[in-house]
């Protein structure tokens, strides 16, 4: 069986990411779905929300001066 991979970049995107996670969970597929979020220091609960939805979350500290 083929796997579908979804990767998103996040930073303080909780309201939008909540909708995305719900939309992904609502898909009807026989394929395995691998969801990964690469987070840049969210402080609004984005990482917790995605982890609770079963996503893998990788957090990276933002570099000083980065946008």
N, C-alpha and C positions, 0 to 999 in steps of 0.2 A: 504494500500500500504506500502511496506517495504521501509525503508530509507537506503541509502548507506552512510556511514560516511568515510571521508578521513581526516586523521590528519597527519601533517608533522611538524618536528622540523626545524627551520630556524635560520640562522645568516649570513647576507651578502651573500645571495644566489640568488640575483636578476636575473642573466641570466638564470640559471637553473630553478628557480621557475617560470619564465615567460613561459618557455616551458611546465612545468608541468600544470600550470593554463590553458594554451591553450588546452592541451591534455584532461584535465578533462572536460572543456567546450565543447569539440568536441564529447564527448561520446553520443551515441544514446541510451537513456534508458527512460523507463516510471517511474522509481523510483525517489523519491526525493533524491537529493544529498546534503549532509551537509559537507561543507569543513571548516576545522579549521587549522590554523597555530599557532604554539607556537613558538614565536620568542625570541631570546636571545640577544637583543640589536643591531639589524641591523642598519647600517648607510648608506646603499646603495640604499634605496628605496624599499626594499623587502616588507615591511609592506604596503606601499602605493599601490604598484602594486597588491598585493593580495586583499586588501580592495576594490580597484576599480573593481576587478574581481568578487566581491561578497563573498569573503571568510570572515569568522570570524577570527580576529587576536587578539591573547592574547600576550602581550609583558611582558617579565620578565627581570628585570635588572640582568646582570651577577654579580655573587659574585666576590669579589676581589680575585685574584689568580686562578680563574677558567679558564680552557682552552677554 
